[in-house]
Amino acid sequence: MVIKPIYGKGIAVETLNALDKCLIVTMKEPWDILKPKISNIPLKVSFNNSMDIKHLRELYLSLKDLFNDSYTIVGIGGGTSCDTAKYLSWKLKEEVGLELDLILVPSIISVDAFLCSSIAVRYDNNVNYIGESSPKKIIIDYDLIKQAPKYLNRAGVSDTISITSALGDWKLAYKENHERFDKDTFDQAKTIAKDLMKSKNDIRDVNDKGIKALVEGFFREVTLCNKWGNARPEEGSEHFLAYCIESITHSHYIHGQIIGMNILISLYLQEDIAEFSIEEILEFFNDINLDISPKSLEISSEILKKSFKKIQDYVRQENLMYSIYNSPRLNLNQNKIKKIIQFIKSV
């Protein structure tokens, strides 16, 4: 079950001051904001910026002897902080049998990690999802989130708007690969994306309404995917191309920007089977001031070319869900790759 977030102003400080013993997993920026306001100093503050599985294991081993059942684990920050806190919570339960309260306080709405029970880790620069860890509370503090750069909060929209290209992949999977399909689930996902697009002005301004719209979009999307049993309504070729690019460059990009770029690429490749038009999604990105160009991501034409040459083998090797990159309708020859790159550089 997905935990319904708690919304308010200044509630991150109130929550931390009410805790007795806690380990805080965070990053420098949000901790610098909160630390001067906290009267109840935590017993341990751990900073982490890597989701590499070997690094996480070492972090867990360095901390596990500190805990007893009176502790609370608190993740404060972006996806890395929240997933690290979830990882520690999961490992303590799995290996020690210690089930501690977990509280997540996103300081930025850039990804949906704070709502997902699974934990995104990296094995050899490839994203894998492991474990199950559910928070007792999710705290959405408007004042804290507004301290983050606006463009990073705006970028968070892509982890829900990815529905727009994922639905085209789902139609292909149903038609070509005989994958299970449910019209009601499909339509619910489409409605989530359309409702989010209606909040474009508030998302652009990153005001209270915009922050809540982003979080509620995440909440509805994650709830729907949990009910369906996997991420099919929300994740498809746009995410898979991002994973492929990262496997080539070993770089980490602003998630919402690279997913946004890839949504347009997926819609371009899906052609007549796409559920949303390129024009309406590009207009939405422009309206919220989200730059999804390859230039903004510092992804060169050469990297894109390598990625398109690799992607069809990559999705099969990684056993990713059926998408446009599995479809016999797609012929990624040299001329097609050239046209894709020309298209995405022109938007």
Secondary structure by P-SEA (a helix, b strand, c coil): cbbbbbbbcaaaaaaaaaccbbbbbbcaaaaaaccccccccccbbbbbccccaaaaaaaaaaccccccccbbbbbcccaaaaaaaaaaaaaaaacccbbbbbbbbbcccccccccccbbbbbcccbbbbbbbbbbcbbbbcaaaaaaccaaaaaaccccccaaaaaaaaaaaaaacccccccaaaaaaaaaaaaaaaaaaaaaaaccaaaaaaaaaaaaaaaaaaaaaccccccccaaaaaaaaaaaacccccaaaaaaaaaaaaaaaaacccccccaaaaaaaaaaaccccccccccccaaaaaaaaacaaaaaaaacccccccccccccccaaaaaaaaaaaaac
